[in-house]
Amino acid sequence: MPVNSMTGFARFEGETRDASFVWELRSVNGKTLEVRLRLPPGLEGIEGDVRRLIGARLSRGNVQASLSLRRVEEAAPPFVIHREMLDAVLRLSGELVRDGHATIPSADGLLALRGVIDVAERVPTPDETAIRQRDVLAGLERAVDCMAEARAAEGEQLASILTGRIDEIERLTDAAEADPSRRVEAIRERLARQVADLAGAGAALDPARLHAEAALIATRADVREELDRLRAHVQAGRDLLAQGGPIGRRLDFLAQEFNRESNTLCSKSNSTSLTAIGLELKVVVDQLREQVQNLE
């Protein structure tokens, strides 16, 4: 199953019996799936179907879906003349003309008066409404398919980037494992110098207590568990990418675990070389987390 991004755009133009329509879909990152709709008047009844169709293909992201509808103009739209209003206007204009307050009005002037003539809006029949909704929803399916393809294409690129970041984390883990400061001899020499400095200070030091403190310091400086967990997380990340599908949340949690181990590695470090590796590891983990935020 492919890894999908949460960002994408799709546009689909279609036609129905008496109109043309355009669907536009935009998707950005989101914790859950949130769909915002903009539908033209008369098509509010398809909102539930729209949400169902989008939810069947997308699992996360903020999706904006807008539908524009353009009705086909009729050659001779029907109109209605309000006779009572026209008769009242004629009577009034006749009185004004007779009294010398106005000239004889023209026919087009009378018909242009508000309320005298109206264009009758044709109301679609239930069958026509059903056909329009069917065609519009079919167009939405095509648009959602295009959106899913766009998100999958970007997801493929993201998967390649994430694989590279995980490979880099593994490389740095290997470098920390092989760092000379972690050798038993290096730790023993470092502790011996520290004990010698303390003994040279002239204070009365208990050799048994010194030995116990040295062992405690060595234990606290050991990063074996952190390195083992980093390797386990690397394998888990690769398994998730191979699995595919909506893995964004799980990879985000894994990135937090990577960050925790890299912080602990830096805090336990007792050498500049191991600290440098830990800091570089933190940079790569941050890059990983940033890209994971785009995954579905």
C-alpha positions, 0 to 999 in steps of 0.5 A, a space after each residue: 500500500 502506498 504512503 500518501 501525502 496530505 496535500 494535494 489539488 484536483 479540479 474536474 469539469 463536467 456537464 449535466 442535462 441543463 448545466 455545466 459544473 466544476 469541482 475544485 478540491 484542496 487538501 492540506 495537513 490536519 490531525 484528522 479528516 475535516 471537510 469544508 464544503 461550498 455548494 451552490 443553492 439547490 444542491 445542499 441535499 448532496 452534502 452527506 453524499 459528498 462527505 461520504 465519498 471524500 471520507 471513503 478515499 481520504 483518512 486525514 487532512 483539511 479538505 476544501 471542496 467547492 462546487 460551481 454550477 452554471 446553468 445553460 441559458 434558455 433561448 427565450 426565457 419565460 416571463 410574467 406580466 403583472 396586469 394589475 400593476 401595469 393597469 395601475 401604472 397606466 391609470 396614474 400616467 394617464 392622469 399625469 399626462 392629462 394634467 400636463 405633468 408628464 408626457 405619454 410613456 413609451 411601452 418599453 419604459 412601462 415594462 422596465 418598471 420594477 414589478 411590472 414584468 418578471 422573468 419566471 425562473 424555471 423550477 426543475 422537476 424532481 427527476 431533473 434534480 435527481 439527474 443533476 445530483 447524480 451527475 455532480 456526484 459522479 464528477 466528485 468521484 472523479 475529482 477525489 480520484 485525482 486528489 488521491 492520485 496527487 497525494 499518492 504521488 507526493 507521498 512516494 517522494 516523501 517516503 523516499 525522503 523519510 527513508 533517507 533520513 532513517 538511513 542517516 539515523 542508522 549511520 549516526 547510530 553506527 558512528 556512536 557505536 564505534 566512537 573511540 570514547 566508548 571503548 573500555 580502555 578509554 573509559 578506564 583511562 578517563 576515570 583514572 585521570 579523574 581519580 588521580 586529580 582528586 587524589 592529588 588535591 590532598 583530600 583523604 579519599 576512601 579507595 573503596 568509595 572511589 571505586 564505587 563512584 567510578 563504577 557509577 560514573 561508568 554506568 551513567 555514561 553507558 549509552 548501550 540502551 540508547 543505541 539499542 533502542 535507536 536501532 529498534 526504532 530504525 527497523 520500526 520506521 522501515 517496517 511502517 514505510 514498507 507497510 504504507 497506508 495512513 501511517 503518519 501518526 505512528 511515524 510521528 510518535 516514532 520520531 518523538 522516540 528518536 528525539 528522546 533517545 538522541 537527547 539522552 545520548 547527548 546528556 550521557 556523552 562524556 566526550 566531544 566526539 560523541 556529543 557531536 554525533 548526538 547533535 547531528 542526530 538531533 538535526 536529522 531527527 528534526 528533519 524527519 519529524 518535519 517531513 512526517 507532518 505531511 503524511 496521511 
